[in-house]
Structures are given as C-alpha cells and as structure tokens.
Amino acid sequence: MIITVTLNAAIDKSLSVPNFRLGRRHRTVEQRTAAGGKGVNIARALKTLGQPVIATGFAGGPTGTRIVDQLTEESILNDFVRIREESRTNTAVYDPTNGQQTEINERGPAVSEKELELFRDKLLYLARGADMVVMAGSLPRGVDSDIYAHLIRELRKSDVMTLIDTDGEPLRHAARAEPDVISPNVLEAEELVGHEFNDDEDRIIAVGEMVEQGAREAIMTLEDGCVACVLVDGHAQRFRVSVPTREDVAGVGAGDAFLAGYVAARYSGKSPADCLAYGVACGAESTNHLGAGLVEAREVDRLLSDVEVRALSAPAEVS
C-alpha cells in the first residue's frame, strides 16, 4: 500500500482562458474542478496507474467535505482528519494562446495542536500496512516547518519508505531527517542548496549536494525531464532523463504526475533507471490535460519510447 499525505488539501479550479489579461473580463473555454493539493494529485495518478493508494491529511468545513466526497466519487481510498477551519480553494488560469499559467493558492486553514496529534496517530496507524509514504505540498497555518522531518523519523521506526515533495524550510528540515527520496523542482532545489544553476552540470552537482544534506536519493524535476542521484546496487548513480519538448495543454501538476509515476514504478519493483523514465513519461503525458494528477496509462506507455535515460559516472561528464 502507498499512502499520500496532503496537509493543505484544496479544491482546485483549473480554467482555460484565451488571451488572459489582468483587469479584464474573460470567459473560460474549458474548466475543471477537483479535489487537490500535491498529495491528492499524486494519489489520483497512482489510482489511474493501478497502484493501491490511500490519501490522508486534513479536511475542514464544507470545502473539506467536498474534497472527501470528490475523492470518494473517484474511488480513491481516503482517511482525512476533519478540522474546524475551512480547507482552501486554489485557482489556476491557463492561457492556451501563449502557454502561460497563473496560479492563485490560498493560505489554507489553521490547524490546532490537538488536530495535528490526531493526524500523527492516524498516519502511524495507516503506516502499519504501508510500504511507502509520500508527503507532498505546503503546510497549513499553525503547523511547524519541521513537521515532515518529525514524521519521517517516526515512519522510519516502521521501516516505511518516505518520499518528500515540498519547498522552503519544510524541505530543508525534511532533507536533514534522512528521507529515502526528495523531489524538488529547480527553484525549490536552488533554494535548498543555496545557489542558482546555469546548466545541466550545475544541476547534476546539485542533486549530489542534496544527498549530502541527508536524503538518501534526490531527484530534481525539469520541464523536459529530471536529473537524479539515486542508489543502484547500493551505490550512488547520477542520471539525466529527458523527453522531447511537446505542445502542452497545461503544465499544472506535471511534477505531481512525475512523482506518482516514479512511485508506481518503484512500488512495482522496476530498476532505478526505469523508475525515472516512467516518472518522466507520466509528467510529460499529464501536460495533455487541464487539471492536476490526470494521466492516461496507455499514452504513458507510448511515450516511454521517447524518453532518453543517460547514466553519468561523474558530473564532469555532463556536456
């Protein structure tokens, strides 16, 4: 079983608005509303890919009820802690004429210490029957930035694999807690290591730096794939994985689809290189859909033949 954790779950509205301009009135040509938050998006993709998954986190107020109801309608197993304050609503506007995206994410509810303790107990209970726990996304108000780090340490006692996709201080604390995998995007990785990247060589070096901070493995997602430092037969191996650029319908949630694909392949026992390739194919396929966590398994399999995986023995090999 795979568990996904979404502490700041949401209702996500995705709107396609041609020639979007601030300060003007617009009409959508396509729209989609769904339960969201990074962990929820990952759970949705995992369900589509045929993997056993249960989504957990916080859900509050009528919006929280809607989140749970929508997941149930999608036949995604879920077990959320109900909280007093209202869960958030996020809006993403995609302009199909130029490919630009505008995202407006609410801060989310405040969570009390009692509610947080209830969640800890629930997660540790669910983890008894789990192989992997994916913790993803921002934190709601009132939750300390080291919460993921604490959960990682607790889950390690249950011999559960932990994967983290977040940013800022929560990512910094989480990396030091020695999770199995961290998966930031470029901006998140730059913030974590403390400097900008100019090219692939910088990025390949950076995934090694992220591992040095504590994570066993590090994967940095890019627009055309990823760079990674993962374990192969117990030894660190760097990879550059890429897929040809393509015209997107929308790119919101591509990183979530990547991580879902990677987790699905890893849960199935595939090799590290194959896991990365499958993740990249899922991320690329998801850009064909308006809304996060949406993939078509047949199209992912078709895209796999276009994915290039390069194993690198040292950063200096990157051209």
Number of C-alpha atoms within 10 A of each C-alpha: 15 23 26 27 26 28 30 27 34 29 20 23 21 23 23 22 19 18 12 21 10 6 6 6 7 12 10 14 10 12 15 13 16 20 24 28 29 29 30 32 30 33 32 29 28 28 20 18 19 10 18 17 23 23 24 26 24 27 28 25 16 12 19 26 15 18 25 25 15 17 19 12 10 14 11 20 18 19 16 23 19 19 20 15 18 19 28 23 21 20 17 20 22 27 19 17 11 10 13 13 17 13 13 12 14 14 15 21 23 19 20 15 11 10 15 19 11 14 20 18 11 16 23 16 11 17 20 13 13 19 15 22 25 24 25 28 21 22 23 21 14 12 14 11 19 17 15 26 21 14 18 25 15 15 20 15 9 14 13 19 18 23 23 28 24 21 22 14 14 20 27 23 19 28 27 17 20 21 25 21 22 30 27 24 17 20 16 19 28 16 16 20 14 10 12 14 16 8 10 15 16 15 24 26 19 28 27 22 17 25 24 15 18 20 24 19 25 30 29 25 26 19 16 16 25 27 26 30 28 25 14 12 9 7 9 15 19 26 24 23 23 22 21 11 10 11 9 15 17 25 22 22 22 29 31 31 31 30 33 31 28 26 24 24 22 18 16 11 11 14 13 20 21 16 22 31 29 27 31 34 31 32 32 31 27 30 23 18 18 25 26 30 32 24 27 15 17 10 14 21 14 12 19 19 11 13 20 14 19 14 14 16 12 13 17 11 10 17 7
